[in-house]
Amino acid sequence: MKRLAFLGFTIATLIAPIQVQAQTGCVRFPDPPNPDAELQYMLSHPGVRVCPGPNPNRAGQARVLDQISSDRVINTRTQICAMNGQRC
């Protein structure tokens, strides 16, 4: 009986994103997150779009994006210097 309940829960967890995808064209995973199930779903459905989640911290998001941009510039500059045989 416990296995049947677990199987029902697992199937419901995997079907819920499919229902959302049919309505919006993207997949939204349920809360609380289940990284293993989400990863398995993403690997078995390559190319699927994931709906963006709510992010109330816009300033934090902007800081992270700025840091990513800065890191990319630094990494690119380092690679160019290395290809030219220079140290930067």
C-alpha positions in Angstrom: 0.0 0.0 0.0 2.9 2.4 0.8 4.5 1.6 -2.6 1.2 2.4 -4.3 0.9 5.7 -2.5 4.5 6.6 -3.3 4.0 5.6 -7.0 0.9 7.8 -7.2 2.7 10.7 -5.7 5.7 10.3 -8.0 3.4 10.1 -11.1 1.5 13.2 -10.0 4.8 15.1 -9.4 5.9 14.2 -13.0 2.6 14.9 -14.6 2.0 18.3 -13.1 4.7 20.0 -15.1 3.4 18.4 -18.3 0.0 19.9 -17.7 1.4 23.3 -17.2 3.6 22.9 -20.3 0.5 22.2 -22.4 -1.2 25.4 -21.2 1.8 27.9 -21.3 4.5 26.3 -23.4 6.8 26.0 -20.5 7.2 23.8 -17.4 6.8 25.1 -13.9 8.0 22.7 -11.2 6.0 22.5 -7.9 7.1 23.7 -4.5 8.9 22.5 -2.5 11.5 21.7 -5.1 12.5 18.2 -5.8 15.9 18.5 -7.6 16.2 14.8 -8.4 12.8 14.6 -10.0 13.3 17.9 -11.8 16.6 16.7 -13.2 15.2 13.4 -14.3 12.4 15.2 -16.1 14.7 17.6 -17.8 17.0 14.8 -19.0 14.1 12.8 -20.3 12.6 15.8 -22.1 15.5 17.7 -23.8 14.7 21.1 -25.2 11.8 21.7 -22.7 11.4 25.3 -21.6 11.2 26.0 -17.8 8.9 28.9 -16.7 10.7 31.6 -14.7 9.9 31.5 -11.0 9.0 34.5 -9.0 12.0 36.5 -7.8 11.1 39.3 -5.4 14.7 40.4 -5.0 15.3 42.3 -8.2 18.4 44.1 -6.7 20.0 40.8 -5.8 19.2 39.4 -9.3 20.8 42.5 -10.9 24.0 42.1 -8.7 24.3 38.4 -9.7 23.9 39.2 -13.4 26.5 42.1 -13.1 28.9 39.7 -11.4 28.4 37.1 -14.2 29.1 39.7 -16.8 32.3 40.9 -15.0 33.5 37.4 -14.6 33.0 36.7 -18.3 35.0 39.8 -19.3 37.8 38.9 -17.0 37.9 35.3 -18.2 37.9 36.4 -21.9 40.7 38.9 -21.2 42.7 36.2 -19.5 42.2 33.8 -22.4 43.3 36.4 -25.0 46.4 37.2 -23.0 47.2 33.5 -22.6 46.8 33.0 -26.4 49.2 35.9 -27.0 51.7 34.5 -24.6 51.3 37.4 -22.1 50.3 37.6 -18.5 47.5 39.9 -17.6 
